[in-house]
Amino acid sequence: MQLRLPDRHAADLRLAAKVAAAAVSAFVLATLLQLPQGYWSVISALIVVQASVGGTVAAAQERAVGTLAGALVGGAAAFLHPHSLIATSVTLTVVVAALSFAAAGRPMLRLAPITAAILLVATANQTNTLEIAAERVLEVLIGCAIGVVATLVVFPARADHDVAREARAIAGDLAALLHGAPGRRRGPDTAHILLGVQDSIRRKLAALEKTVADARRAPGGRARAEARASLARALWRVRNDAVSVERALAAAPDATRRMVGPLADETILAAADMLEDISAGRDSAAARAEAERRLAALDDAVAHLRDGETVRLIDVAAAVPTMGLVFALRNLAGNLGDLADRLGEAREIAAEA
């Protein structure tokens, strides 16, 4: 019997293998090159390795640029200033303050003040400051390079597969949210639970956006960047529509059911079924047609409310959330169709990769 790990555990194991391979490779290479403090290579490799190629490249760039800038400024300051406690303290203050100011809002320079401070402290009583600075830069650059190579070689990341997998998982969470909406009891406790669920989905969407951004930074990642970004935007719209549906139901659930009967609930459940098909990677054409049919029936019921004497009997306080629910369901149906199309494109792209 074949053991199949959940996607999350499999991804964690792949990342662990990449980190371990990068650390060992950095240690071996630093030892063979007889670098005086080869542990900087190992530390750099450990820091820069991410689950995706794009994330590793971005982290390596930040560490390399920050280290180089910090080494240049810190090495020059260490070489030029008198080696005494007072002089070193003043120089350390000025250099760290200047580099921290320069790094504000610039991720590439975040490590510059740290590198400069390490160099100034490490060379406080030494004269070969420029040689030490050059060694630190070499050690860090070796670690960054090995981190990138390990990410490319060990379990190569498939950005399009990762984006599609994360999107389907979020679609499944949204399907579960909508499936429970019609029969959900309303109250403070339920609202608190719903906020937690919605926040969890929002965090997953933020993680998906990071995956999309990382994929863009990977070699050749710009070619399909817009398709991935469109998928993320479609999911955000569906999530916002689902939240709007919940809010409209919470505002006047009983009055809404009196006005349009079970049609709103049926439309919500049809949309949830479509999301389930999308999440499972199944053909959602049948569920999509059913959702559109339910929505058309709901629109007919709403149009009937405007006919003749009926409109004068409608409670305005009940009509407002009901119209809001109908509007949210219309948007949801349209955005679900867009999401299905975008995920279809993502599957085709992943199959070609």
Sequence and secondary structure as in RCSB ss.txt:
>XXXX:A:sequence
MQLRLPDRHAADLRLAAKVAAAAVSAFVLATLLQLPQGYWSVISALIVVQASVGGTVAAAQERAVGTLAGALVGG
AAAFLHPHSLIATSVTLTVVVAALSFAAAGRPMLRLAPITAAILLVATANQTNTLEIAAERVLEVLIGCAIGVVA
TLVVFPARADHDVAREARAIAGDLAALLHGAPGRRRGPDTAHILLGVQDSIRRKLAALEKTVADARRAPGGRARA
EARASLARALWRVRNDAVSVERALAAAPDATRRMVGPLADETILAAADMLEDISAGRDSAAARAEAERRLAALDD
AVAHLRDGETVRLIDVAAAVPTMGLVFALRNLAGNLGDLADRLGEAREIAAEA
>XXXX:A:secstr
      HHHHHHHHHHHHHHHHHHHHHHHHHHTT TTTHHHHHHHHHH  SSHHHHHHHHHHHHHHHHHHHHHHH
HHHHHS  SHHHHHHHHHHHHHHHHHHHTT GGGTTHHHHHHHHHHHTTT S HHHHHHHHHHHHHHHHHHHHHH
HHHSS   HHHHHHHHHHHHHHHHHHHHHTSTT   SHHHHHHHHHHHHHHHHHHHHHHHHHHHHHHSTTGGGGH
HHHHHHHHHHHHHHHHHHHHHHHHHH HHHHHHHHTTHHHHHHHHHHHHHHHHHHT   HHHHHHHHHHHHHHHH
HHHHHTSTTHHHH  HHHHHHHHHHHHHHHHHHHHHHHHHHHHHHHHHHHHH 
